[in-house]
Amino acid sequence: MQITVVVPTYNEVENLERLVSTLFDLPLADLQILIVDDNSPDGTGELADKLTDFYKGRLAVLHRPGKAGLGTAYIQGFNLALTRGAEAIAQMDADFSHPPEKLVEMTNALDSFDIVAGSRYVPGGAVDERWPLWRKGLSAFGNTYARTILRLPLRDVTGGYRLWRSDILRKMPLDRVRSNGYAFQVEMIYLANCLGGRIKEIPIYFADRRWGQSKMSFQIQQEAAIRVWQLLFGYRDLNC
């Protein structure tokens, strides 16, 4: 199965080469990587270009003119991967918060499901023990809030480590997706559930980033709180 891993980047020069090397060391024969860089001022995009020379034919870079948000980065990356014939598309952060080695287990599970999601909130999953109590509480509340309102049948609806069959992505109205922070993750899994996608969660340990700076902000959290209600009414034509 040809899997393309889409990795949005903004100021991830400290992580990128290490992540790319780790992914290509996995026992996944037909793995490709697509970096979507938002003109990172730290040189991430330039490093990505250099890596394409080393990993010829296996690594590609989509350069965007500026920081335009996580959601649009993934949508553009998904669309490009689909046009290039990917049979499955993975999404993951560049900062090692998502354990790359879990992609093998996720790939095996894809034989029976349309989406396999790395989950912090199923048995065996966990978040970084160094997280302060307020951050753990905020994350848990955000998940409970979204999945209760949208009646979603999974525990981790805001997680960003997922593997999608291309067939389910082609069925989804990606041109209507408007969320840009982690509400993007909620919107995508909501759409997949509306369309009858078979979803499997596997446990992951979500580690705090070791290098670089977090992209989380109050604006992103605010978008997520509001966007959940917009989703509830915005996709009624899909019988959600």
QUILINBEL-V644366 format. One record per helix or strand. SS is the DSSP state (H for helix, E for strand). FROM is the first residue (numbers start at 1). LEN is the number of residues. If there is no record, write none. Layout:
BEGIN
SS&FROM&LEN  SS&FROM&LEN
END
This chain:
BEGIN
E&3&7  H&16&9  E&31&7  H&44&11  E&59&5  H&70&14  E&88&4  H&102&8  E&115&5  E&126&2  H&133&18  E&162&4  H&166&6  H&174&3  H&183&12  E&199&5  E&205&2  H&218&17  H&236&3
END
